[in-house]
């Protein structure tokens, strides 16, 4: 059986380095807000090209804390509207509503799966204060256009970079486009911890200072609390493990791109629509981090069963759009035809940096042999 993502296989590559890092943390006797966190924060900021990286407990907290910090700065107020793609994972929207802000859902581009600039423009109102740009599946949203729209209307831009570690446009990486960005290091991400972890990147000194305090009980100095904060901190153990894995991220991203090129070149089944990234030039393709390789088909259930019968595990990201979730019943009256169609059609194929050529070939053969 070809797994969708074999984390045991991935982490085995740097097992000894991970053990050494974990041992170093255990032996240090210091487990929160120590040198390992400082080291990783600096390394990841350098990787993204930003001034600041603030480690937090998870990717959702990263988004929540940025929006909360903007409220503390008076840049956002309760009820303000935040434009967000309708087909995103629900965490993007949870971060908005957790701050008592209003998500304004807009349709994505059906080819890239990312938010459509024209639809952003159409959704802007007097109450719009920010755009939450989600880099879905590892491909950056059209950030030059989004930044231009934001500048024109004096809007904040928050990147949801949970799936896009290392993705870039014209050499500028995810996390270094908007006013701030939230990253997830959930174990299945391209840069994954061995547990939950996340980070915020930004070039704004004041914003970084407030986020760091908010995630530490609202404290900028021990026993002094400027804000009614929360406990959301990247711990020393996860930071040390992430520092090990960060060294391999570029190499692993290159391998993901190689697999994507192989899929795009060899999958010929007319019942399957390849992602638009499959039609990009090599230069453009190399800007995509390929957290996921997502195809579309009107015969998704049948294809997924065929793949499983052929020994290939696939996944659906995501089966239910946010506006149809029970958590957001108040949005269920809305209609988003493109989003709803995508959620019915998308299927993610295995794309792991340590997949063998044999496994890649078997996935391709299984797709091409499907005949509904």
BELURPE-V580506 format. One line per field, one symbol per residue. ss: DSSP state (2 for helix, 1 for strand, 0 for the rest). phi: phi as a letter, one per 30 degrees, with the letter a starting at -180 (. if undefined). burial: 1 if it has 9 or more other ideal C-beta (glycine too) atoms within 8 Angstrom, else 0. Layout:
ss->???
phi->???
burial->???
This chain:
ss->010000222222002222222222222200010022222222222222000111110022222222222222000000001111100002222222220001111101000000102222222000011111110222000022222222222001111100000001100110000001111100000000000001111100222222222201001110011000001000122222222222002222222222222222220000001002222002222000000011110002222222222001001000000222022222200000222222222111100000002222222222220000
phi->.cddacdddddddbeddddddddddeddibbbhbdddeddedddddddicdbbcdbdaddeededddddddddidbbejdcbdbddcdddeededdddchccdcdbdddddcicecedddedcdbdcdbacccccdijcddddeddddddddchcdbcdccecbejdabhicdejbcddabcccceeddeccdcldaaaccaccdddddddddedbiiccbeibbdbddbcbbddddddddddddddcdddddddeddddddeddcdbdddccddeedcddeddddccdhebcccbadcddddddddddcibcbbcbbdbdedcdddbedcdddbbededdeddcdbcceacdcddddddddddddddddbd
burial->010000101110010001001101100100100101101111111011010111111111111111111111100100011111111101111111101011111111000111111011001100011111111111111110011011000011111111111111100111111101111111001111100111111101001111111111011000001010110111111111111111011001101110111111001000110110110100011011111111111011011101110101110110001110100100100001011111101111111111100011011111110100
